[in-house]
Amino acid sequence: QVQLVESGGGLVQAGGSLRLSCAASGFIFKTNAMAWYRQAPGKQRGLVALITNDDKTRYADSVKGRFTISRDNAKNTVYLQMNSLKPENAAVYYCNAPRPSREYFGQGTQVTVSS
């Protein structure tokens, strides 16, 4: 079965950096697009960044130039490097694997940004 396990969240000061990781299993990772979503309290879950199986990337406008999504197919892992973090970036960040049958999400990792 598909499993997505996020790590790397935590508390950081505004202007700081964090790198999130998502270890994936249960499907052929290298052929699958992967993405990061986030959900802040009282808000809908939204797309942060996506990377295709051939390494094309797409970002939410609010994170362009500060966040970088990447993947390591040898480790079945997708990363989200977050720089210049702002208080408004605080949220639960979820790893996402869009599959033909359905979308899969991990359990999420909390990112807290202090001002």
C-alpha positions in Angstrom: 0.0 0.0 0.0 1.0 3.6 -0.6 2.8 5.2 2.4 4.1 8.7 2.7 6.1 9.7 5.8 7.0 13.3 6.3 9.8 14.6 8.5 11.7 17.8 9.1 9.1 20.2 10.5 9.6 22.2 13.6 9.9 25.7 15.0 12.0 28.3 13.2 12.4 32.0 13.4 11.2 34.3 10.6 13.9 34.4 8.0 15.1 30.9 8.8 15.1 27.7 6.8 13.8 24.2 7.1 14.0 21.2 4.8 11.1 18.8 4.8 11.5 15.2 3.6 8.9 12.7 2.5 9.8 9.0 2.2 7.5 7.2 -0.2 6.7 3.5 -0.6 4.1 1.2 -2.2 4.4 2.5 -5.8 7.0 3.1 -8.5 8.3 6.4 -7.2 10.4 7.5 -10.2 7.4 7.4 -12.5 5.2 9.4 -10.3 4.8 13.2 -9.8 5.0 14.3 -6.2 3.9 17.4 -4.4 3.7 19.3 -1.1 0.5 20.9 0.2 -0.1 22.9 3.3 -3.0 23.7 5.6 -3.1 26.5 8.1 -5.7 26.7 10.8 -9.1 27.8 9.4 -7.8 27.6 5.8 -8.2 25.1 3.0 -5.3 22.8 2.1 -3.4 24.2 -0.9 -0.7 23.3 -3.3 2.8 24.6 -2.4 5.0 22.9 -4.9 4.9 20.0 -7.4 7.6 18.1 -9.2 6.9 15.8 -12.2 8.6 12.5 -12.9 10.9 14.3 -15.3 11.8 17.0 -12.8 9.6 19.9 -14.0 8.5 22.0 -11.1 5.6 24.3 -10.3 5.2 26.6 -7.2 2.5 28.6 -5.6 3.1 32.3 -6.3 3.7 33.0 -2.6 6.7 30.7 -2.3 8.4 31.2 -5.7 12.1 32.1 -5.2 12.1 30.9 -1.6 11.0 27.2 -1.7 12.6 24.5 -3.8 11.1 21.1 -4.4 13.4 18.2 -5.4 13.4 14.5 -5.5 15.9 11.6 -5.1 14.6 8.6 -7.0 17.3 6.3 -5.5 15.9 7.1 -2.0 12.2 7.3 -3.0 12.2 10.7 -1.3 10.9 14.1 -2.1 12.2 17.3 -0.4 11.0 20.8 0.2 13.7 23.3 1.0 12.1 26.3 2.6 14.2 29.5 2.9 13.3 33.0 4.1 10.4 31.6 6.1 7.6 34.0 7.1 5.1 33.7 9.9 2.4 33.2 7.2 4.2 30.1 6.1 3.2 28.3 9.3 1.0 25.3 8.6 0.9 21.6 8.5 2.8 20.5 5.4 1.6 17.3 3.7 3.4 15.2 1.1 1.2 14.2 -1.8 1.3 11.4 -4.4 -1.2 11.7 -7.2 -2.0 8.2 -8.3 -4.5 7.0 -11.1 -6.9 5.7 -8.4 -6.8 8.6 -5.9 -4.7 11.2 -4.3 -2.5 10.1 -1.3 -1.4 12.3 1.5 1.0 11.7 4.4 0.2 12.4 8.0 1.7 15.9 7.8 4.5 17.7 9.6 4.0 20.9 11.5 6.0 24.0 10.6 5.9 26.9 13.0 7.5 30.3 12.2 8.0 32.8 15.1 8.2 36.5 14.3 
